[in-house]
Amino acid sequence: MDTRSLKCFIAIAEEKKLNLAAQRLHINLSTLSMRIQALEKKIGTPLFTRTPAGMELTEKGKLLLNHASRIDAELNKARESTRRPLSQPLAELHVGAFGSVLVEVLPNILGRFARKNPDVILSLYNIRKDQQMAWLRQGKIDASFDGFLPREEDFCYEPVQDEKIYVVLHKDHPLAQLDAIPVEEIHKERIIGANFDAKLFEGLEQFFSFNLDSSHRADDTLSALALVDLGLGIAFAPLCLRRLNFPNIVFRPYSDSAFDFPFTIQCMYLKKEATSQVQALLEVIREYREEAAA
């Protein structure tokens, strides 16, 4: 397998759409299709099936993805190591994250880590939760940060910080005139839903004991706030996102404190991949958590 075919295969597997994979690789659709067809012919088995949702990996394709991703990660590391002086040993920490954690919590954590470990090269990837778990297993990242993480036996979870979810409204919304939002009013509103990760909404529906009316959708909390800023619905977000200074949105708590919806931002890493860099990251997280609790 040549490296171009490998990158084409990985791009389609991750993007699930041929046009998105072609845009990511900066090649045209016909070239991408020919390379995948040639790869499938060489291997002797189909790697994808077409579905209404896009390109889905076959069982053989899933097996190949694990190997291909590790090869690609090692090639990237090899390229980076050859660019560095021999006198400067390579130490890296690859971190995945998505959404609101990128605004306050993660910069604080990684800033501390960088100051305490100046010789470690940090690589930060803005990737969805499902991709974070895949990339951890494939060795492309060392740790990831997010909330509402699914529990898997091969992962370890380190709590970072507890957050509370607030109601986010356009400043001209009638409910924005209230200091706190009655929970019974929320089920009457149009909610900005999620394109991919519905864990937050499932948790809120269970907590409120009613279904949320999701109309418009966004990839993450930051994108959802942009839609709230346009007056297209309401959203739920931690208070730290106020620092983004969207001009038309306000944050409001719930009128009944019993409905304060907490969640914990966590760091996730593979049990068998706790490298010295990951251990150093965990030390920073624990220090940060203890200071926040003091």
N, C-alpha and C positions, 0 to 999 in steps of 0.2 A: 504494500500500500504506500503510494507516494504521499508526501505531506499535503499537497493540494487537495487530493481526494479525501484525506483524513479531515481537513478543515471544512470541506464541503459537507461531509457526512455529519460532523459535530454540529455545524450551523443549522442544518435542517432538523436534526434531532432536538435541538434546543428551541428553535424559533417555531417549529411545527408548520410553517408556511414557506413555500418555495420562494415567493417574492420577497419575504422578509429576510430569508437566508441570503438571497442574491444581493439585496441592498447591504446587508452586513458585510459581505465579502467583496462588494464593489465589482461584481461581475454580472453578466446578463443571464436571464433565465435559461436560455438554450444551452449555454456553456455549463451551467450548474446541472441541468438535467442530464447532459451527456456524460459528465464526470460521475454522477451517481449511477447511471445505467452501466457505465464501464466498470465501476467498482462492484456492483452486484453481479455482473457477468464474471468478473475475475474471482470473486468469492464463491459464486455458484449458488446463491440463495437470495431471495428478496429481503431487503432491509427495512422497507417501509410499506405500509398500506395506506391508501387514500381514504379518508373519512370526511364527513361534513365538517368536522372540527379542524381538519388539516392532515398533515402527514404524521402517522403514528408508527412507532417502531414495532417491528415484528419481534418475536422472542429472540431470534438470532441477532437482530439489530440491537436489542438491549445488551446482549452479551458483548457485541462488538463495541458499543459505546463505552462501556467500562474500560476496555483496553485502550481504545482510541483516545479517550480523555486523559488517561494517565500518560500515554505517549506524548500527547500534545503539551501537557504540563511539564514533562521532563525536557522536551525540546526547548520550551520557553526558558526554563531554568538554565539549560546548557548555554543558550544564546546569551543570557544575562551574565553568566559566570565568565564567559570568554571575553566579555567587554570590560571586565574589571581588572585592575592590576593584580598580579599574583600576590603581592604583599598585602592585599586587602581581602580577607576571607569573606565569603558570601554568607550572610544570615538574613533570612527573609521571614516575614509574617504576612500571610494572605488572609484578608478578612472580608466576609460578605455581610451585607446589610441591606435594608430596604425601608423606605418610608420615613416615618417620624423619628426613628432612632438616629437618623443621620443629622438631625438638626441640633441636638444638645448633648444627649447622653454619650453617643459614640465619639464626637470630637473631644469631649472631656477625657474619656478613657484613653483614646489613642494619643492625645496630647501628652498625658502623663506617661504613657508607655514610651513614646519617642524620647522624652526627656531622660527617662531612666535607662533607656536602651538605645543610645545614639548610633550604634553600629548596625542596628537591624533595619533593613529596608522594608517599609510598609507598602503593601498594595491593597487598596480598598476597591471592592466590587459592589456596584449597586445592582443587586439581583433579587428576584422574587424568592419567596420562602421555599417553593418546591425546587427551584434551581439551587438554592443554598444547600439543601439536603443532598441533592445529587452531586454537587461539586465537592462537598465534604467527603462523600464516599469515594469519589474519583481522585481525591488528593489535589484538587485544583485550588482549594482554600483550606486554611487551617482551623478557622473558627468563624462563627456567624452570630449576628445579633438580631433579635426580633422579639416580638411578643406573641402570645398564643401559639407557641411551638408545639407540634405534635410530638408525643412521647414515643421514642424508639429505643429498643434495648441496646443498640450499638452506639448510642450517643450519651454523652454526659451533659448536664445542664447546670450552669452557674448563674444564680440570680444576680442581677445587676442593680435594678432600681424599680420600686413600685411607682406606678402612675395611676392617676384617676382620669376617667374620660369625661369631657365636658361636651355640652351641646354647642354646635357652631352654626350661627345663623347670619343671614345678610342683615346689615344694620337697619334696613327698612322693613324687615319682617315684623309683623305685629307682636310676635313673642319676644323680639329683641328689646321691647320696652320694659320687660319684666326683669327683675334682679335675679330671679331663679325660675326655672322652667318646670311646671307640673308634668309629671311623667305621663298622665293621661292625655296630655296634649300632643305627645310625640307621635302616637299611632295615627294621628290625623294628617301628618305631614309627609311630603315627598322626601325620601331619603336618598342621598347619593350613595349608590351601592358599589360593589367591588367587581371588577372584571375577572379576577382570578381567586383571591384569597377571601373567603366569606367567613372566616373564623370569628372575627370581631362581631359581625352581625348575628351569627348564630349564638354567640355568647350573650349579646344584648337582648335578643329575642327570648332566650331562656330566662334571663335575669328579669326582664319586664313582664314576661308571661303574655306577650302578644307579638304578632308578626309585624315586621317593618315593611312599609310600602317603598320598595326600591325602584326608582324610575331611571334617572341617569346613572351612569357608572364611571368609575375611574380606576386606574391601576393601583394607586396607593393613596394614603391620607393626604399627602401634599397636593396631588392632583385633584382630590375631592374638594379641598379648600378652594382651589381655583374655580371650580364649578359653583360652590357656595358664593364666592365673590361675584359671580355673574347673576346670582339670584335664582339659580336653577334647583334649589333644594336645601336641606340641612344635612349636616354631617356630625360625626363624633370624633373628637381628637383630644390628645393631652394638651394641657395649658402651655407647655413649652413652645408650641407652634405659634403662639401669639407674636413671637419675635420675628416671624416672617413678614409682618406688617402688610398683610393684604388690606387694601384701603377700605373695603366694604363689609368686613366680617367682624362679628363679636362672639366672645365665648361666654357661656352662661352655665352655672351649676344647676343641679336638680333641686327643686324646692324641698323635697323630702330627702334628708341625708341617708336614709335607708337604701336609697337607690344610687348612691355613689358607686360607680362601676369601676372596680380596681383591676389592674392587670400588671403583670411583672415582666419587665424586659429581661431577657436571659441571654447568656452566651452559650452557644452549643458547639460541641466539638466531639470528634470520634474518640472513644475510650482508648483505642490502640494507637492514636496519633497525637498523644500529649507530648509534643516536642518541648525542648527547652524554651523556645519562643512562646509556645502556648502556656507553659507553666509561668513564665514571666508576665504574660497577659493576665492570667488568673490572679496573680499576686496584686497587680494594679487594680483589678476589679474589686477584690476584697478590701483593699485599702480605701478605695473610692466609696464603697458601700458603708464601711464603718464610719467614715467621716460624715456621710450624709445622715446617718442614724444618730450621730452625737448631738 
